[in-house]
């Protein structure tokens, strides 16, 4: 049996429930068991990430190192999240065409 992917910081996930269904996010923190904080740099920014149950997310096989997303150094920004999602093929326009 295939082992499911873990929901650790840096994992790219897709939402399966709610208003954000079908959108891609990056896990930024795991505050408590069964929940994660996700952000995409657009609707849910790093300053106010969305708290979501892991049962409403689908983990993708992509795990990013959040510390290396900012090549210049410094604090991680929303533009870094957007760029990382687009670099891995999870742009907003691609996801909307797949649903449609």
MDTraj code that builds the backbone (N, CA, C; nanometers):
import mdtraj as md
import numpy as np

residues = "UNK UNK UNK UNK UNK UNK UNK UNK UNK UNK UNK UNK UNK UNK UNK UNK UNK UNK UNK UNK UNK UNK UNK UNK UNK UNK UNK UNK UNK UNK UNK UNK UNK UNK UNK UNK UNK UNK UNK UNK UNK UNK UNK UNK UNK UNK UNK UNK UNK UNK UNK UNK UNK UNK UNK UNK UNK UNK UNK UNK UNK UNK UNK UNK UNK UNK UNK UNK UNK UNK UNK UNK UNK UNK UNK UNK UNK UNK UNK UNK UNK UNK UNK UNK UNK UNK UNK UNK UNK UNK UNK UNK UNK UNK UNK UNK UNK UNK UNK UNK".split()
xyz = np.array([
    [0.0841, -0.1182, 0.0000],
    [0.0000, 0.0000, 0.0000],
    [0.0884, 0.1242, 0.0000],
    [0.0509, 0.2200, -0.0819],
    [0.1282, 0.3428, -0.0936],
    [0.1067, 0.4311, 0.0284],
    [0.2153, 0.4853, 0.0796],
    [0.2090, 0.5710, 0.1974],
    [0.1680, 0.7129, 0.1565],
    [0.0710, 0.7745, 0.2249],
    [0.0302, 0.9111, 0.1891],
    [0.1386, 1.0125, 0.2273],
    [0.1351, 1.1250, 0.1599],
    [0.2326, 1.2311, 0.1871],
    [0.1976, 1.3008, 0.3180],
    [0.2997, 1.3455, 0.3890],
    [0.2792, 1.4148, 0.5157],
    [0.2439, 1.5616, 0.4897],
    [0.1787, 1.6211, 0.5860],
    [0.1389, 1.7614, 0.5769],
    [0.2353, 1.8453, 0.6598],
    [0.3571, 1.8577, 0.6117],
    [0.4590, 1.9353, 0.6822],
    [0.4792, 2.0687, 0.6109],
    [0.5456, 2.1607, 0.6761],
    [0.5694, 2.2932, 0.6185],
    [0.6461, 2.2793, 0.4878],
    [0.5943, 2.3445, 0.3838],
    [0.6557, 2.3398, 0.2526],
    [0.5841, 2.2484, 0.1545],
    [0.4900, 2.1680, 0.2013],
    [0.4164, 2.0761, 0.1134],
    [0.3142, 2.1537, 0.0309],
    [0.3081, 2.1276, -0.0980],
    [0.2042, 2.1858, -0.1835],
    [0.0809, 2.0978, -0.1707],
    [-0.0337, 2.1628, -0.1473],
    [-0.1594, 2.0908, -0.1289],
    [-0.2679, 2.1536, -0.2165],
    [-0.3692, 2.0736, -0.2482],
    [-0.4871, 2.1227, -0.3178],
    [-0.6057, 2.1134, -0.2233],
    [-0.6882, 2.2150, -0.2226],
    [-0.8071, 2.2153, -0.1398],
    [-0.9150, 2.1306, -0.2074],
    [-0.9814, 2.0451, -0.1295],
    [-1.0865, 1.9604, -0.1841],
    [-1.2251, 2.0022, -0.1372],
    [-1.2342, 2.0929, -0.0425],
    [-1.3624, 2.1373, 0.0118],
    [-1.3600, 2.2881, 0.0349],
    [-1.4775, 2.3488, 0.0316],
    [-1.4908, 2.4896, 0.0658],
    [-1.4858, 2.5811, -0.0550],
    [-1.4840, 2.7105, -0.0277],
    [-1.4815, 2.8104, -0.1348],
    [-1.3548, 2.8027, -0.2181],
    [-1.2466, 2.7582, -0.1565],
    [-1.1184, 2.7517, -0.2255],
    [-1.0937, 2.6157, -0.2903],
    [-1.1986, 2.5394, -0.3136],
    [-1.1870, 2.4061, -0.3724],
    [-1.1133, 2.4125, -0.5060],
    [-1.0120, 2.3275, -0.5213],
    [-0.9350, 2.3209, -0.6447],
    [-0.8145, 2.4117, -0.6490],
    [-0.7969, 2.4982, -0.5512],
    [-0.6839, 2.5904, -0.5504],
    [-0.5637, 2.5267, -0.4817],
    [-0.4461, 2.5681, -0.5258],
    [-0.3208, 2.5171, -0.4699],
    [-0.2702, 2.6120, -0.3609],
    [-0.2143, 2.5538, -0.2568],
    [-0.1590, 2.6290, -0.1447],
    [-0.0285, 2.5647, -0.0998],
    [0.0435, 2.6346, -0.0164],
    [0.1638, 2.5809, 0.0468],
    [0.1395, 2.5778, 0.1966],
    [0.1691, 2.4661, 0.2595],
    [0.1567, 2.4545, 0.4051],
    [0.2691, 2.5371, 0.4668],
    [0.2333, 2.6311, 0.5548],
    [0.3339, 2.7153, 0.6193],
    [0.3561, 2.6787, 0.7652],
    [0.2610, 2.6066, 0.8265],
    [0.2776, 2.5677, 0.9664],
    [0.1777, 2.4576, 1.0010],
    [0.2077, 2.3813, 1.1050],
    [0.1161, 2.2791, 1.1563],
    [0.0924, 2.3088, 1.3041],
    [-0.0085, 2.3928, 1.3361],
    [-0.0287, 2.4388, 1.4727],
    [-0.0772, 2.3317, 1.5697],
    [-0.1569, 2.2367, 1.5207],
    [-0.2110, 2.1323, 1.6073],
    [-0.2430, 2.0104, 1.5219],
    [-0.2563, 1.8943, 1.5819],
    [-0.2873, 1.7741, 1.5035],
    [-0.4209, 1.7882, 1.4304],
    [-0.4205, 1.7487, 1.3032],
    [-0.5417, 1.7540, 1.2231],
    [-0.5634, 1.8848, 1.1496],
    [-0.4821, 1.9861, 1.1759],
    [-0.4963, 2.1173, 1.1130],
    [-0.3616, 2.1663, 1.0602],
    [-0.3676, 2.2481, 0.9562],
    [-0.2491, 2.3150, 0.9034],
    [-0.2843, 2.4595, 0.8713],
    [-0.1829, 2.5417, 0.8585],
    [-0.1989, 2.6786, 0.8116],
    [-0.1464, 2.6823, 0.6686],
    [-0.2298, 2.7323, 0.5757],
    [-0.1922, 2.7353, 0.4352],
    [-0.1966, 2.8773, 0.3823],
    [-0.1131, 2.9037, 0.2814],
    [-0.1096, 3.0348, 0.2169],
    [-0.0749, 3.0147, 0.0701],
    [-0.1212, 3.1088, -0.0123],
    [-0.0883, 3.1034, -0.1543],
    [-0.0287, 3.2348, -0.2046],
    [-0.0253, 3.3361, -0.1205],
    [0.0307, 3.4646, -0.1600],
    [-0.0682, 3.5539, -0.2326],
    [-0.1886, 3.5040, -0.2599],
    [-0.2918, 3.5838, -0.3272],
    [-0.4072, 3.6082, -0.2315],
    [-0.4922, 3.5083, -0.2191],
    [-0.6103, 3.5206, -0.1327],
    [-0.5730, 3.5061, 0.0144],
    [-0.4871, 3.4130, 0.0431],
    [-0.4426, 3.3889, 0.1805],
    [-0.2936, 3.4172, 0.1869],
    [-0.2616, 3.5270, 0.2512],
    [-0.1230, 3.5736, 0.2562],
    [-0.0527, 3.5213, 0.3806],
    [0.0779, 3.5375, 0.3842],
    [0.1573, 3.4901, 0.4970],
    [0.1203, 3.5605, 0.6274],
    [0.0758, 3.6848, 0.6192],
    [0.0381, 3.7596, 0.7386],
    [-0.0876, 3.7029, 0.8041],
    [-0.1744, 3.6402, 0.7231],
    [-0.2984, 3.5828, 0.7753],
    [-0.3293, 3.4522, 0.7015],
    [-0.2526, 3.3462, 0.7301],
    [-0.2776, 3.2199, 0.6604],
    [-0.4095, 3.1563, 0.7028],
    [-0.4625, 3.0698, 0.6182],
    [-0.5897, 3.0040, 0.6452],
    [-0.5659, 2.8771, 0.7253],
    [-0.6458, 2.8576, 0.8281],
    [-0.6410, 2.7352, 0.9082],
    [-0.7377, 2.6364, 0.8439],
    [-0.6898, 2.5174, 0.8109],
    [-0.7737, 2.4221, 0.7392],
    [-0.7468, 2.2812, 0.7912],
    [-0.8535, 2.2002, 0.7954],
    [-0.8401, 2.0606, 0.8350],
    [-0.7678, 1.9841, 0.7253],
    [-0.6803, 1.8932, 0.7665],
    [-0.6052, 1.8178, 0.6663],
    [-0.6942, 1.7219, 0.5882],
    [-0.8086, 1.6840, 0.6427],
    [-0.8978, 1.5952, 0.5684],
    [-0.9623, 1.6666, 0.4499],
    [-0.9517, 1.7995, 0.4454],
    [-1.0055, 1.8773, 0.3342],
    [-0.8974, 1.9182, 0.2351],
    [-0.7811, 1.8544, 0.2450],
    [-0.6691, 1.8857, 0.1575],
    [-0.6164, 1.7589, 0.0923],
    [-0.5591, 1.7750, -0.0257],
    [-0.4957, 1.6655, -0.0967],
    [-0.3491, 1.7022, -0.1136],
    [-0.2608, 1.6271, -0.0487],
    [-0.1180, 1.6558, -0.0533],
    [-0.0594, 1.6114, -0.1865],
    [0.0208, 1.6970, -0.2462],
    [0.0906, 1.6667, -0.3705],
    [0.2317, 1.6179, -0.3360],
    [0.2992, 1.5513, -0.4292],
    [0.4325, 1.4971, -0.3991],
    [0.5434, 1.6012, -0.3943],
    [0.5095, 1.7297, -0.4032],
    [0.6095, 1.8363, -0.4046],
    [0.6287, 1.8910, -0.2633],
    [0.7521, 1.8852, -0.2139],
    [0.7865, 1.9413, -0.0831],
    [0.8942, 2.0468, -0.1038],
    [0.8627, 2.1707, -0.0696],
    [0.9551, 2.2830, -0.0871],
    [1.0269, 2.3139, 0.0433],
    [1.1482, 2.3617, 0.0307],
    [1.2211, 2.4106, 0.1472],
    [1.1895, 2.5598, 0.1573],
    [1.1103, 2.5981, 0.2558],
    [1.0651, 2.7376, 0.2668],
    [1.1807, 2.8346, 0.2887],
    [1.2895, 2.7867, 0.3480],
    [1.4031, 2.8750, 0.3750],
    [1.4781, 2.9127, 0.2476],
    [1.4709, 2.8280, 0.1447],
    [1.5442, 2.8561, 0.0213],
    [1.4572, 2.9206, -0.0864],
    [1.3307, 2.9462, -0.0586],
    [1.2444, 3.0115, -0.1571],
    [1.2845, 3.1563, -0.1808],
    [1.3516, 3.2153, -0.0854],
    [1.3966, 3.3546, -0.0961],
    [1.5468, 3.3533, -0.1215],
    [1.5907, 3.3539, -0.2493],
    [1.7332, 3.3427, -0.2790],
    [1.8171, 3.4595, -0.2280],
    [1.7569, 3.5771, -0.2161],
    [1.8311, 3.6944, -0.1679],
    [1.8506, 3.6919, -0.0171],
    [1.7833, 3.6016, 0.0489],
    [1.7858, 3.5986, 0.1945],
    [1.6757, 3.6880, 0.2492],
    [1.6614, 3.6906, 0.3776],
    [1.5574, 3.7733, 0.4370],
    [1.4308, 3.6951, 0.4627],
    [1.3261, 3.7693, 0.4952],
    [1.1984, 3.7095, 0.5326],
    [1.1204, 3.6637, 0.4089],
    [1.0552, 3.5504, 0.4202],
    [0.9725, 3.4959, 0.3133],
    [0.8563, 3.5904, 0.2831],
    [0.8267, 3.6126, 0.1554],
    [0.7202, 3.7041, 0.1160],
    [0.6159, 3.6314, 0.0324],
    [0.5004, 3.6956, 0.0152],
    [0.3908, 3.6374, -0.0624],
    [0.4312, 3.6126, -0.2079],
    [0.5127, 3.7002, -0.2632],
    [0.5567, 3.6822, -0.4018],
    [0.6400, 3.5549, -0.4174],
    [0.7125, 3.5161, -0.3127],
    [0.7903, 3.3922, -0.3171],
    [0.6985, 3.2706, -0.3251],
    [0.5876, 3.2747, -0.2524],
    [0.4909, 3.1652, -0.2580],
    [0.4270, 3.1565, -0.3965],
    [0.3873, 3.2711, -0.4505],
    [0.3259, 3.2723, -0.5840],
    [0.4225, 3.2173, -0.6881],
    [0.5481, 3.2594, -0.6819],
    [0.6486, 3.2142, -0.7773],
    [0.6722, 3.0643, -0.7644],
    [0.6790, 3.0141, -0.6421],
    [0.7024, 2.8713, -0.6210],
    [0.5866, 2.7874, -0.6751],
    [0.4632, 2.8319, -0.6528],
    [0.3476, 2.7589, -0.7049],
    [0.3477, 2.7592, -0.8580],
    [0.3793, 2.8721, -0.9177],
    [0.3827, 2.8807, -1.0636],
    [0.4964, 2.7982, -1.1215],
    [0.6115, 2.7966, -1.0559],
    [0.7260, 2.7185, -1.1035],
    [0.6967, 2.5691, -1.1049],
    [0.6081, 2.5247, -1.0185],
    [0.5732, 2.3828, -1.0105],
    [0.4422, 2.3497, -1.0832],
    [0.3927, 2.4438, -1.1639],
    [0.2765, 2.4183, -1.2483],
    [0.1425, 2.4354, -1.1802],
    [0.1389, 2.5079, -1.0694],
    [0.0141, 2.5288, -0.9966],
    [-0.0314, 2.6734, -1.0056],
    [-0.0271, 2.7302, -1.1254],
    [-0.0722, 2.8682, -1.1395],
    [-0.2245, 2.8717, -1.1343],
    [-0.2801, 2.9840, -1.0993],
    [-0.4247, 2.9994, -1.0852],
    [-0.4964, 2.9729, -1.2173],
    [-0.4407, 3.0189, -1.3290],
    [-0.5075, 2.9999, -1.4578],
    [-0.5092, 2.8528, -1.4981],
    [-0.4022, 2.7777, -1.4720],
    [-0.4002, 2.6354, -1.5056],
    [-0.5050, 2.5591, -1.4270],
    [-0.5209, 2.5899, -1.3002],
    [-0.6167, 2.5187, -1.2177],
    [-0.7598, 2.5481, -1.2610],
    [-0.7883, 2.6703, -1.3010],
    [-0.9228, 2.7047, -1.3448],
    [-0.9580, 2.6334, -1.4754],
    [-0.8607, 2.6169, -1.5642],
    [-0.8878, 2.5469, -1.6900],
    [-0.9112, 2.3985, -1.6671],
    [-0.8445, 2.3394, -1.5689],
    [-0.8623, 2.1975, -1.5395],
    [-1.0022, 2.1701, -1.4833],
    [-1.0544, 2.2623, -1.4018],
    [-1.1857, 2.2434, -1.3423],
    [-1.2968, 2.2564, -1.4450],
    [-1.2806, 2.3543, -1.5346],
    [-1.3814, 2.4019, -1.6185],
    [-1.4468, 2.3256, -1.7200],
])
top = md.Topology()
chain = top.add_chain()
for i, resn in enumerate(residues, 1):
    res = top.add_residue(resn, chain, resSeq=i)
    for name in ("N", "CA", "C"):
        top.add_atom(name, md.element.get_by_symbol(name[0]), res)
traj = md.Trajectory(xyz[None], top)
